[in-house]
Amino acid sequence: MSNTEYTFNDFLTYLLILAANADDEYKANEIEHIVHFYGDESFMKMSDVYEAHSSDQHIPFLKDLKPQFAKEQDFHKRVKDALIDVFHSDGEFSDIEQVCLKFLEGELR
């Protein structure tokens, strides 16, 4: 699949799937949150892509897609807000999630 076949919602969906797995507890409420905001179709598509990648491919994949979407209005704010929202979807913002937020923000700068 070429990078041109992905939307900004797909990009955010993949990012949130990665983030939701940060604490090795991919919770139902995190999945529901992602589906609610980005749609079932995007979630299913990007879940398949995520599962097909090894752990060392997740960040490079996002970095490859980023140039297509970095021009979006308020790109960095939207990325940060989406991450914070998914981290809070289970009622807590754990230490590992806070570290993950800073890491992902830095990687996508």
BATI-908513 format. One record per atom (N, C-alpha, C, CB): chain; x, y, z; residue number from 1. Coordinates in Angstrom, 1 decimal. Glycine has a CB too. Example, Ala and Ser with C-alpha at 12.3 -4.5 7.8 and 13.67 -1.06 7.14 Angstrom:
<sites>
+------+--------+--------+--------+-----+
! unit !   east !  north !     up ! pos !
+------+--------+--------+--------+-----+
!    A !   13.2 !   -5.7 !    7.8 !   1 !
!    A !   12.3 !   -4.5 !    7.8 !   1 !
!    A !   13.2 !   -3.3 !    7.8 !   1 !
!    A !   11.3 !   -4.5 !    9.0 !   1 !
!    A !   12.8 !   -2.2 !    7.1 !   2 !
!    A !   13.7 !   -1.1 !    7.1 !   2 !
!    A !   12.9 !    0.0 !    7.9 !   2 !
!    A !   14.1 !   -0.6 !    5.7 !   2 !
+------+--------+--------+--------+-----+
</sites>
This chain:
<sites>
+------+--------+--------+--------+-----+
! unit !   east !  north !     up ! pos !
+------+--------+--------+--------+-----+
!    A !    0.8 !   -1.2 !    0.0 !   1 !
!    A !    0.0 !    0.0 !    0.0 !   1 !
!    A !    0.9 !    1.2 !    0.0 !   1 !
!    A !   -1.0 !    0.0 !    1.2 !   1 !
!    A !    0.6 !    2.1 !   -0.9 !   2 !
!    A !    1.5 !    3.4 !   -0.9 !   2 !
!    A !    1.0 !    4.3 !    0.1 !   2 !
!    A !    1.4 !    4.0 !   -2.3 !   2 !
!    A !    1.8 !    5.3 !    0.5 !   3 !
!    A !    1.5 !    6.2 !    1.5 !   3 !
!    A !    0.3 !    7.2 !    1.1 !   3 !
!    A !    2.7 !    7.1 !    1.9 !   3 !
!    A !    0.1 !    7.3 !   -0.2 !   4 !
!    A !   -0.9 !    8.2 !   -0.7 !   4 !
!    A !   -2.3 !    7.6 !   -0.4 !   4 !
!    A !   -0.8 !    8.4 !   -2.2 !   4 !
!    A !   -2.4 !    6.4 !    0.0 !   5 !
!    A !   -3.7 !    5.7 !    0.3 !   5 !
!    A !   -4.2 !    5.9 !    1.7 !   5 !
!    A !   -3.7 !    4.3 !    0.0 !   5 !
!    A !   -3.5 !    6.8 !    2.4 !   6 !
!    A !   -3.8 !    7.0 !    3.8 !   6 !
!    A !   -4.4 !    8.4 !    4.0 !   6 !
!    A !   -2.6 !    6.8 !    4.8 !   6 !
!    A !   -5.3 !    8.6 !    4.9 !   7 !
!    A !   -5.9 !    9.9 !    5.2 !   7 !
!    A !   -5.3 !   10.3 !    6.5 !   7 !
!    A !   -7.4 !    9.8 !    5.3 !   7 !
!    A !   -5.5 !   11.6 !    6.9 !   8 !
!    A !   -5.0 !   12.1 !    8.2 !   8 !
!    A !   -5.7 !   11.3 !    9.3 !   8 !
!    A !   -5.3 !   13.6 !    8.3 !   8 !
!    A !   -6.9 !   11.0 !    9.2 !   9 !
!    A !   -7.6 !   10.1 !   10.2 !   9 !
!    A !   -6.9 !    8.8 !   10.3 !   9 !
!    A !   -9.1 !    9.9 !    9.9 !   9 !
!    A !   -6.5 !    8.2 !    9.2 !  10 !
!    A !   -5.7 !    6.9 !    9.2 !  10 !
!    A !   -4.4 !    7.1 !   10.0 !  10 !
!    A !   -5.5 !    6.4 !    7.8 !  10 !
!    A !   -3.7 !    8.2 !    9.7 !  11 !
!    A !   -2.5 !    8.5 !   10.4 !  11 !
!    A !   -2.7 !    8.6 !   11.9 !  11 !
!    A !   -1.9 !    9.9 !    9.9 !  11 !
!    A !   -3.7 !    9.4 !   12.3 !  12 !
!    A !   -4.0 !    9.5 !   13.8 !  12 !
!    A !   -4.5 !    8.2 !   14.4 !  12 !
!    A !   -5.1 !   10.6 !   14.0 !  12 !
!    A !   -5.2 !    7.4 !   13.6 !  13 !
!    A !   -5.7 !    6.1 !   14.1 !  13 !
!    A !   -4.5 !    5.2 !   14.4 !  13 !
!    A !   -6.6 !    5.4 !   13.1 !  13 !
!    A !   -3.6 !    5.1 !   13.4 !  14 !
!    A !   -2.4 !    4.3 !   13.6 !  14 !
!    A !   -1.6 !    4.8 !   14.9 !  14 !
!    A !   -1.5 !    4.3 !   12.4 !  14 !
!    A !   -1.4 !    6.1 !   15.0 !  15 !
!    A !   -0.7 !    6.7 !   16.1 !  15 !
!    A !   -1.4 !    6.3 !   17.4 !  15 !
!    A !   -0.6 !    8.2 !   15.9 !  15 !
!    A !   -2.7 !    6.4 !   17.4 !  16 !
!    A !   -3.4 !    6.1 !   18.7 !  16 !
!    A !   -3.4 !    4.6 !   19.0 !  16 !
!    A !   -4.8 !    6.5 !   18.6 !  16 !
!    A !   -3.4 !    3.7 !   18.0 !  17 !
!    A !   -3.2 !    2.3 !   18.2 !  17 !
!    A !   -1.9 !    2.0 !   18.9 !  17 !
!    A !   -3.4 !    1.5 !   16.9 !  17 !
!    A !   -0.8 !    2.7 !   18.3 !  18 !
!    A !    0.5 !    2.5 !   18.9 !  18 !
!    A !    0.5 !    3.0 !   20.3 !  18 !
!    A !    1.5 !    3.3 !   18.1 !  18 !
!    A !   -0.1 !    4.2 !   20.6 !  19 !
!    A !   -0.1 !    4.8 !   21.9 !  19 !
!    A !   -0.9 !    3.9 !   22.9 !  19 !
!    A !   -0.7 !    6.2 !   21.9 !  19 !
!    A !   -2.0 !    3.4 !   22.4 !  20 !
!    A !   -2.8 !    2.5 !   23.3 !  20 !
!    A !   -2.1 !    1.3 !   23.7 !  20 !
!    A !   -4.2 !    2.2 !   22.6 !  20 !
!    A !   -1.2 !    0.9 !   22.9 !  21 !
!    A !   -0.4 !   -0.3 !   23.3 !  21 !
!    A !    0.8 !    0.0 !   24.1 !  21 !
!    A !    0.0 !   -1.0 !   22.0 !  21 !
!    A !    1.1 !    1.2 !   24.4 !  22 !
!    A !    2.3 !    1.7 !   25.1 !  22 !
!    A !    2.5 !    1.0 !   26.5 !  22 !
!    A !    2.3 !    3.2 !   25.3 !  22 !
!    A !    1.4 !    0.7 !   27.2 !  23 !
!    A !    1.4 !    0.1 !   28.5 !  23 !
!    A !    1.2 !   -1.4 !   28.4 !  23 !
!    A !    0.5 !    0.8 !   29.4 !  23 !
!    A !    1.2 !   -1.9 !   27.2 !  24 !
!    A !    0.9 !   -3.4 !   27.0 !  24 !
!    A !   -0.4 !   -3.8 !   27.5 !  24 !
!    A !    2.0 !   -4.2 !   27.7 !  24 !
!    A !   -1.3 !   -2.8 !   27.6 !  25 !
!    A !   -2.7 !   -3.1 !   28.0 !  25 !
!    A !   -3.7 !   -2.4 !   27.0 !  25 !
!    A !   -3.0 !   -2.6 !   29.5 !  25 !
!    A !   -3.9 !   -3.0 !   25.9 !  26 !
!    A !   -4.8 !   -2.5 !   24.9 !  26 !
!    A !   -6.2 !   -2.7 !   25.4 !  26 !
!    A !   -4.5 !   -3.1 !   23.5 !  26 !
!    A !   -6.8 !   -1.7 !   26.0 !  27 !
!    A !   -8.0 !   -1.8 !   26.7 !  27 !
!    A !   -9.2 !   -1.5 !   25.7 !  27 !
!    A !   -8.1 !   -0.8 !   27.9 !  27 !
!    A !  -10.3 !   -2.1 !   26.1 !  28 !
!    A !  -11.6 !   -2.0 !   25.2 !  28 !
!    A !  -12.0 !   -0.5 !   25.1 !  28 !
!    A !  -12.7 !   -2.8 !   25.8 !  28 !
!    A !  -11.9 !    0.2 !   26.2 !  29 !
!    A !  -12.3 !    1.6 !   26.2 !  29 !
!    A !  -11.4 !    2.4 !   25.3 !  29 !
!    A !  -12.3 !    2.2 !   27.6 !  29 !
!    A !  -10.1 !    2.1 !   25.1 !  30 !
!    A !   -9.2 !    2.8 !   24.2 !  30 !
!    A !   -9.6 !    2.5 !   22.8 !  30 !
!    A !   -7.7 !    2.3 !   24.5 !  30 !
!    A !   -9.9 !    1.2 !   22.5 !  31 !
!    A !  -10.4 !    0.8 !   21.2 !  31 !
!    A !  -11.7 !    1.6 !   20.8 !  31 !
!    A !  -10.6 !   -0.7 !   21.1 !  31 !
!    A !  -12.6 !    1.6 !   21.8 !  32 !
!    A !  -13.9 !    2.3 !   21.6 !  32 !
!    A !  -13.7 !    3.8 !   21.3 !  32 !
!    A !  -14.8 !    2.1 !   22.8 !  32 !
!    A !  -12.8 !    4.3 !   22.0 !  33 !
!    A !  -12.4 !    5.8 !   21.8 !  33 !
!    A !  -11.9 !    6.0 !   20.4 !  33 !
!    A !  -11.4 !    6.2 !   22.9 !  33 !
!    A !  -11.0 !    5.2 !   20.0 !  34 !
!    A !  -10.4 !    5.4 !   18.6 !  34 !
!    A !  -11.5 !    5.2 !   17.6 !  34 !
!    A !   -9.3 !    4.4 !   18.4 !  34 !
!    A !  -12.3 !    4.2 !   17.7 !  35 !
!    A !  -13.4 !    3.9 !   16.7 !  35 !
!    A !  -14.4 !    5.1 !   16.7 !  35 !
!    A !  -14.1 !    2.6 !   17.1 !  35 !
!    A !  -14.7 !    5.6 !   17.9 !  36 !
!    A !  -15.7 !    6.7 !   18.0 !  36 !
!    A !  -15.2 !    7.9 !   17.3 !  36 !
!    A !  -15.9 !    7.0 !   19.5 !  36 !
!    A !  -13.9 !    8.3 !   17.4 !  37 !
!    A !  -13.4 !    9.5 !   16.8 !  37 !
!    A !  -12.9 !    9.3 !   15.4 !  37 !
!    A !  -12.4 !   10.0 !   17.7 !  37 !
!    A !  -12.5 !    8.2 !   15.0 !  38 !
!    A !  -11.8 !    8.0 !   13.7 !  38 !
!    A !  -12.5 !    7.0 !   12.8 !  38 !
!    A !  -10.4 !    7.6 !   13.9 !  38 !
!    A !  -13.5 !    6.3 !   13.3 !  39 !
!    A !  -14.3 !    5.4 !   12.5 !  39 !
!    A !  -13.8 !    4.0 !   12.5 !  39 !
!    A !  -14.4 !    5.9 !   11.1 !  39 !
!    A !  -14.8 !    3.1 !   12.4 !  40 !
!    A !  -14.5 !    1.7 !   12.3 !  40 !
!    A !  -13.7 !    1.3 !   11.1 !  40 !
!    A !  -15.9 !    0.9 !   12.3 !  40 !
!    A !  -14.0 !    1.9 !   10.0 !  41 !
!    A !  -13.2 !    1.5 !    8.8 !  41 !
!    A !  -11.7 !    1.9 !    8.9 !  41 !
!    A !  -13.8 !    2.2 !    7.6 !  41 !
!    A !  -11.5 !    3.1 !    9.4 !  42 !
!    A !  -10.1 !    3.5 !    9.6 !  42 !
!    A !   -9.4 !    2.6 !   10.7 !  42 !
!    A !  -10.0 !    5.0 !   10.0 !  42 !
!    A !  -10.2 !    2.3 !   11.7 !  43 !
!    A !   -9.6 !    1.5 !   12.8 !  43 !
!    A !   -9.2 !    0.1 !   12.3 !  43 !
!    A !  -10.6 !    1.4 !   14.0 !  43 !
!    A !  -10.1 !   -0.5 !   11.5 !  44 !
!    A !   -9.9 !   -1.9 !   11.0 !  44 !
!    A !   -8.7 !   -1.9 !   10.1 !  44 !
!    A !  -11.1 !   -2.5 !   10.3 !  44 !
!    A !   -8.7 !   -0.9 !    9.2 !  45 !
!    A !   -7.6 !   -0.8 !    8.2 !  45 !
!    A !   -6.2 !   -0.6 !    8.9 !  45 !
!    A !   -7.8 !    0.4 !    7.2 !  45 !
!    A !   -6.2 !    0.3 !    9.8 !  46 !
!    A !   -4.9 !    0.7 !   10.4 !  46 !
!    A !   -4.5 !   -0.4 !   11.5 !  46 !
!    A !   -5.0 !    2.0 !   11.1 !  46 !
!    A !   -5.5 !   -1.1 !   12.0 !  47 !
!    A !   -5.1 !   -2.2 !   12.9 !  47 !
!    A !   -4.4 !   -3.3 !   12.1 !  47 !
!    A !   -6.4 !   -2.8 !   13.6 !  47 !
!    A !   -4.9 !   -3.6 !   10.9 !  48 !
!    A !   -4.3 !   -4.6 !   10.1 !  48 !
!    A !   -2.8 !   -4.1 !    9.7 !  48 !
!    A !   -5.1 !   -4.8 !    8.8 !  48 !
!    A !   -2.7 !   -2.9 !    9.4 !  49 !
!    A !   -1.3 !   -2.4 !    9.1 !  49 !
!    A !   -0.4 !   -2.5 !   10.3 !  49 !
!    A !   -1.4 !   -0.9 !    8.5 !  49 !
!    A !   -1.0 !   -2.0 !   11.4 !  50 !
!    A !   -0.2 !   -2.1 !   12.7 !  50 !
!    A !    0.3 !   -3.5 !   13.0 !  50 !
!    A !   -1.0 !   -1.5 !   13.9 !  50 !
!    A !   -0.6 !   -4.4 !   12.9 !  51 !
!    A !   -0.3 !   -5.8 !   13.2 !  51 !
!    A !    0.7 !   -6.4 !   12.2 !  51 !
!    A !   -1.6 !   -6.7 !   13.2 !  51 !
!    A !    0.7 !   -5.9 !   11.0 !  52 !
!    A !    1.6 !   -6.4 !   10.0 !  52 !
!    A !    3.0 !   -5.9 !   10.2 !  52 !
!    A !    1.1 !   -6.0 !    8.6 !  52 !
!    A !    3.1 !   -4.8 !   11.0 !  53 !
!    A !    4.4 !   -4.3 !   11.2 !  53 !
!    A !    5.1 !   -4.9 !   12.5 !  53 !
!    A !    4.3 !   -2.7 !   11.4 !  53 !
!    A !    6.4 !   -4.9 !   12.5 !  54 !
!    A !    7.1 !   -5.3 !   13.7 !  54 !
!    A !    7.2 !   -4.0 !   14.5 !  54 !
!    A !    8.5 !   -5.9 !   13.3 !  54 !
!    A !    7.6 !   -4.2 !   15.8 !  55 !
!    A !    7.7 !   -3.0 !   16.7 !  55 !
!    A !    8.7 !   -2.0 !   16.2 !  55 !
!    A !    8.1 !   -3.5 !   18.1 !  55 !
!    A !    9.7 !   -2.4 !   15.5 !  56 !
!    A !   10.7 !   -1.4 !   15.0 !  56 !
!    A !   10.3 !   -0.8 !   13.7 !  56 !
!    A !   12.0 !   -2.1 !   14.8 !  56 !
!    A !    9.1 !   -1.0 !   13.2 !  57 !
!    A !    8.5 !   -0.4 !   12.0 !  57 !
!    A !    7.5 !    0.7 !   12.3 !  57 !
!    A !    8.0 !   -1.4 !   11.1 !  57 !
!    A !    7.0 !    0.7 !   13.5 !  58 !
!    A !    5.9 !    1.6 !   13.8 !  58 !
!    A !    6.3 !    3.1 !   13.7 !  58 !
!    A !    5.4 !    1.4 !   15.3 !  58 !
!    A !    7.3 !    3.5 !   14.3 !  59 !
!    A !    7.8 !    4.9 !   14.3 !  59 !
!    A !    8.2 !    5.3 !   12.9 !  59 !
!    A !    8.9 !    5.2 !   15.3 !  59 !
!    A !    9.0 !    4.5 !   12.2 !  60 !
!    A !    9.4 !    4.8 !   10.8 !  60 !
!    A !    8.2 !    5.0 !    9.9 !  60 !
!    A !   10.3 !    3.8 !   10.2 !  60 !
!    A !    7.2 !    4.1 !   10.1 !  61 !
!    A !    5.9 !    4.2 !    9.3 !  61 !
!    A !    5.3 !    5.6 !    9.5 !  61 !
!    A !    5.0 !    3.1 !    9.6 !  61 !
!    A !    5.1 !    6.0 !   10.8 !  62 !
!    A !    4.5 !    7.3 !   11.1 !  62 !
!    A !    5.4 !    8.4 !   10.5 !  62 !
!    A !    4.4 !    7.5 !   12.6 !  62 !
!    A !    6.7 !    8.3 !   10.6 !  63 !
!    A !    7.6 !    9.4 !   10.1 !  63 !
!    A !    7.5 !    9.5 !    8.6 !  63 !
!    A !    9.0 !    9.1 !   10.5 !  63 !
!    A !    7.3 !    8.3 !    7.9 !  64 !
!    A !    7.1 !    8.3 !    6.5 !  64 !
!    A !    5.8 !    9.0 !    6.0 !  64 !
!    A !    7.1 !    6.9 !    5.9 !  64 !
!    A !    4.8 !    8.8 !    6.8 !  65 !
!    A !    3.5 !    9.4 !    6.5 !  65 !
!    A !    3.4 !   10.9 !    6.9 !  65 !
!    A !    2.4 !    8.7 !    7.2 !  65 !
!    A !    4.1 !   11.3 !    7.9 !  66 !
!    A !    4.0 !   12.6 !    8.5 !  66 !
!    A !    4.1 !   13.8 !    7.5 !  66 !
!    A !    5.1 !   12.8 !    9.5 !  66 !
!    A !    5.0 !   13.8 !    6.5 !  67 !
!    A !    5.1 !   14.9 !    5.5 !  67 !
!    A !    3.8 !   15.1 !    4.8 !  67 !
!    A !    6.2 !   14.6 !    4.6 !  67 !
!    A !    3.0 !   14.1 !    4.6 !  68 !
!    A !    1.7 !   14.3 !    3.9 !  68 !
!    A !    0.7 !   15.1 !    4.7 !  68 !
!    A !    1.1 !   12.9 !    3.6 !  68 !
!    A !    0.9 !   15.0 !    6.0 !  69 !
!    A !   -0.1 !   15.6 !    6.9 !  69 !
!    A !    0.4 !   16.7 !    7.8 !  69 !
!    A !   -0.7 !   14.5 !    7.8 !  69 !
!    A !    1.7 !   17.0 !    7.8 !  70 !
!    A !    2.2 !   18.0 !    8.7 !  70 !
!    A !    1.7 !   19.4 !    8.3 !  70 !
!    A !    3.8 !   18.0 !    8.6 !  70 !
!    A !    1.2 !   19.5 !    7.1 !  71 !
!    A !    0.7 !   20.8 !    6.6 !  71 !
!    A !   -0.7 !   21.0 !    7.1 !  71 !
!    A !    0.8 !   20.9 !    5.1 !  71 !
!    A !   -1.3 !   20.0 !    7.7 !  72 !
!    A !   -2.7 !   20.2 !    8.2 !  72 !
!    A !   -2.7 !   21.2 !    9.3 !  72 !
!    A !   -3.2 !   18.8 !    8.8 !  72 !
!    A !   -3.8 !   22.0 !    9.3 !  73 !
!    A !   -3.9 !   23.0 !   10.3 !  73 !
!    A !   -3.7 !   22.5 !   11.7 !  73 !
!    A !   -5.3 !   23.7 !   10.2 !  73 !
!    A !   -2.9 !   23.1 !   12.5 !  74 !
!    A !   -2.6 !   22.7 !   13.9 !  74 !
!    A !   -2.2 !   21.3 !   14.0 !  74 !
!    A !   -3.9 !   23.0 !   14.7 !  74 !
!    A !   -1.4 !   20.8 !   13.1 !  75 !
!    A !   -0.9 !   19.4 !   13.1 !  75 !
!    A !   -0.5 !   18.9 !   14.5 !  75 !
!    A !    0.2 !   19.2 !   12.1 !  75 !
!    A !    0.5 !   19.6 !   15.0 !  76 !
!    A !    1.1 !   19.1 !   16.3 !  76 !
!    A !    0.1 !   19.2 !   17.5 !  76 !
!    A !    2.4 !   20.0 !   16.6 !  76 !
!    A !   -0.7 !   20.2 !   17.5 !  77 !
!    A !   -1.7 !   20.3 !   18.5 !  77 !
!    A !   -2.7 !   19.2 !   18.4 !  77 !
!    A !   -2.4 !   21.7 !   18.4 !  77 !
!    A !   -3.1 !   18.9 !   17.2 !  78 !
!    A !   -4.1 !   17.8 !   17.0 !  78 !
!    A !   -3.5 !   16.5 !   17.4 !  78 !
!    A !   -4.6 !   17.8 !   15.5 !  78 !
!    A !   -2.3 !   16.2 !   17.0 !  79 !
!    A !   -1.6 !   15.0 !   17.4 !  79 !
!    A !   -1.5 !   14.9 !   18.9 !  79 !
!    A !   -0.2 !   14.9 !   16.8 !  79 !
!    A !   -1.1 !   16.0 !   19.6 !  80 !
!    A !   -1.0 !   15.9 !   21.1 !  80 !
!    A !   -2.3 !   15.7 !   21.7 !  80 !
!    A !   -0.3 !   17.2 !   21.6 !  80 !
!    A !   -3.3 !   16.5 !   21.3 !  81 !
!    A !   -4.7 !   16.4 !   21.8 !  81 !
!    A !   -5.2 !   14.9 !   21.6 !  81 !
!    A !   -5.6 !   17.4 !   21.2 !  81 !
!    A !   -5.0 !   14.4 !   20.5 !  82 !
!    A !   -5.5 !   13.0 !   20.2 !  82 !
!    A !   -4.8 !   12.0 !   21.1 !  82 !
!    A !   -5.3 !   12.6 !   18.7 !  82 !
!    A !   -3.5 !   12.2 !   21.3 !  83 !
!    A !   -2.8 !   11.3 !   22.2 !  83 !
!    A !   -3.3 !   11.4 !   23.7 !  83 !
!    A !   -1.3 !   11.5 !   22.2 !  83 !
!    A !   -3.4 !   12.6 !   24.1 !  84 !
!    A !   -3.9 !   12.9 !   25.5 !  84 !
!    A !   -5.3 !   12.3 !   25.7 !  84 !
!    A !   -3.9 !   14.4 !   25.8 !  84 !
!    A !   -6.2 !   12.5 !   24.7 !  85 !
!    A !   -7.5 !   11.9 !   24.8 !  85 !
!    A !   -7.5 !   10.4 !   24.9 !  85 !
!    A !   -8.3 !   12.4 !   23.6 !  85 !
!    A !   -6.7 !    9.7 !   24.1 !  86 !
!    A !   -6.7 !    8.3 !   24.2 !  86 !
!    A !   -6.1 !    7.8 !   25.5 !  86 !
!    A !   -6.0 !    7.7 !   23.0 !  86 !
!    A !   -5.1 !    8.5 !   26.0 !  87 !
!    A !   -4.5 !    8.1 !   27.3 !  87 !
!    A !   -5.5 !    8.3 !   28.4 !  87 !
!    A !   -3.2 !    8.9 !   27.5 !  87 !
!    A !   -6.3 !    9.3 !   28.4 !  88 !
!    A !   -7.3 !    9.5 !   29.4 !  88 !
!    A !   -8.6 !    8.7 !   29.3 !  88 !
!    A !   -7.7 !   11.0 !   29.4 !  88 !
!    A !   -8.7 !    8.0 !   28.2 !  89 !
!    A !  -10.0 !    7.3 !   27.9 !  89 !
!    A !  -10.2 !    6.2 !   28.9 !  89 !
!    A !   -9.9 !    6.7 !   26.5 !  89 !
!    A !   -9.2 !    5.7 !   29.6 !  90 !
!    A !   -9.4 !    4.6 !   30.6 !  90 !
!    A !   -9.4 !    5.2 !   32.0 !  90 !
!    A !   -8.3 !    3.6 !   30.5 !  90 !
!    A !   -9.5 !    6.5 !   32.1 !  91 !
!    A !   -9.6 !    7.2 !   33.4 !  91 !
!    A !   -8.3 !    7.5 !   34.1 !  91 !
!    A !  -10.5 !    6.3 !   34.3 !  91 !
!    A !   -7.2 !    7.1 !   33.5 !  92 !
!    A !   -5.9 !    7.4 !   34.1 !  92 !
!    A !   -4.9 !    7.8 !   33.1 !  92 !
!    A !   -5.4 !    6.2 !   35.0 !  92 !
!    A !   -3.9 !    8.5 !   33.5 !  93 !
!    A !   -2.8 !    8.9 !   32.6 !  93 !
!    A !   -1.5 !    8.5 !   33.3 !  93 !
!    A !   -2.8 !   10.5 !   32.3 !  93 !
!    A !   -1.2 !    7.2 !   33.0 !  94 !
!    A !   -0.1 !    6.5 !   33.8 !  94 !
!    A !    1.2 !    7.1 !   33.4 !  94 !
!    A !   -0.1 !    5.1 !   33.4 !  94 !
!    A !    2.2 !    6.8 !   34.2 !  95 !
!    A !    3.6 !    7.3 !   34.0 !  95 !
!    A !    4.1 !    6.9 !   32.7 !  95 !
!    A !    4.5 !    6.8 !   35.1 !  95 !
!    A !    3.9 !    5.6 !   32.3 !  96 !
!    A !    4.4 !    5.2 !   31.0 !  96 !
!    A !    3.7 !    5.9 !   29.8 !  96 !
!    A !    4.1 !    3.6 !   30.9 !  96 !
!    A !    2.4 !    6.2 !   30.0 !  97 !
!    A !    1.7 !    7.0 !   29.0 !  97 !
!    A !    2.2 !    8.4 !   28.9 !  97 !
!    A !    0.2 !    7.0 !   29.3 !  97 !
!    A !    2.6 !    9.0 !   30.0 !  98 !
!    A !    3.2 !   10.3 !   30.0 !  98 !
!    A !    4.5 !   10.3 !   29.2 !  98 !
!    A !    3.3 !   10.9 !   31.4 !  98 !
!    A !    5.3 !    9.3 !   29.5 !  99 !
!    A !    6.6 !    9.1 !   28.8 !  99 !
!    A !    6.4 !    8.9 !   27.3 !  99 !
!    A !    7.4 !    7.9 !   29.4 !  99 !
!    A !    5.4 !    8.1 !   27.0 ! 100 !
!    A !    5.1 !    7.8 !   25.6 ! 100 !
!    A !    4.6 !    9.0 !   24.9 ! 100 !
!    A !    3.9 !    6.7 !   25.5 ! 100 !
!    A !    3.8 !    9.9 !   25.5 ! 101 !
!    A !    3.4 !   11.1 !   24.9 ! 101 !
!    A !    4.6 !   12.0 !   24.6 ! 101 !
!    A !    2.5 !   11.9 !   25.9 ! 101 !
!    A !    5.5 !   12.2 !   25.5 ! 102 !
!    A !    6.7 !   13.0 !   25.2 ! 102 !
!    A !    7.5 !   12.4 !   24.1 ! 102 !
!    A !    7.5 !   13.1 !   26.5 ! 102 !
!    A !    7.7 !   11.1 !   24.1 ! 103 !
!    A !    8.5 !   10.4 !   23.1 ! 103 !
!    A !    7.8 !   10.6 !   21.7 ! 103 !
!    A !    8.6 !    8.9 !   23.4 ! 103 !
!    A !    6.5 !   10.3 !   21.6 ! 104 !
!    A !    5.9 !   10.4 !   20.3 ! 104 !
!    A !    5.8 !   11.9 !   19.8 ! 104 !
!    A !    4.4 !    9.9 !   20.4 ! 104 !
!    A !    5.6 !   12.8 !   20.7 ! 105 !
!    A !    5.7 !   14.2 !   20.3 ! 105 !
!    A !    7.0 !   14.5 !   19.7 ! 105 !
!    A !    5.4 !   15.1 !   21.5 ! 105 !
!    A !    8.1 !   14.1 !   20.4 ! 106 !
!    A !    9.5 !   14.3 !   19.9 ! 106 !
!    A !    9.7 !   13.7 !   18.6 ! 106 !
!    A !   10.4 !   13.9 !   20.9 ! 106 !
!    A !    9.3 !   12.5 !   18.4 ! 107 !
!    A !    9.5 !   11.7 !   17.2 ! 107 !
!    A !    8.8 !   12.4 !   16.0 ! 107 !
!    A !    9.1 !   10.3 !   17.3 ! 107 !
!    A !    7.7 !   13.0 !   16.3 ! 108 !
!    A !    6.9 !   13.6 !   15.2 ! 108 !
!    A !    7.1 !   15.1 !   15.0 ! 108 !
!    A !    5.4 !   13.3 !   15.4 ! 108 !
!    A !    8.1 !   15.6 !   15.7 ! 109 !
!    A !    8.4 !   17.1 !   15.5 ! 109 !
!    A !    9.1 !   17.2 !   14.1 ! 109 !
!    A !    9.3 !   17.6 !   16.6 ! 109 !
+------+--------+--------+--------+-----+
</sites>
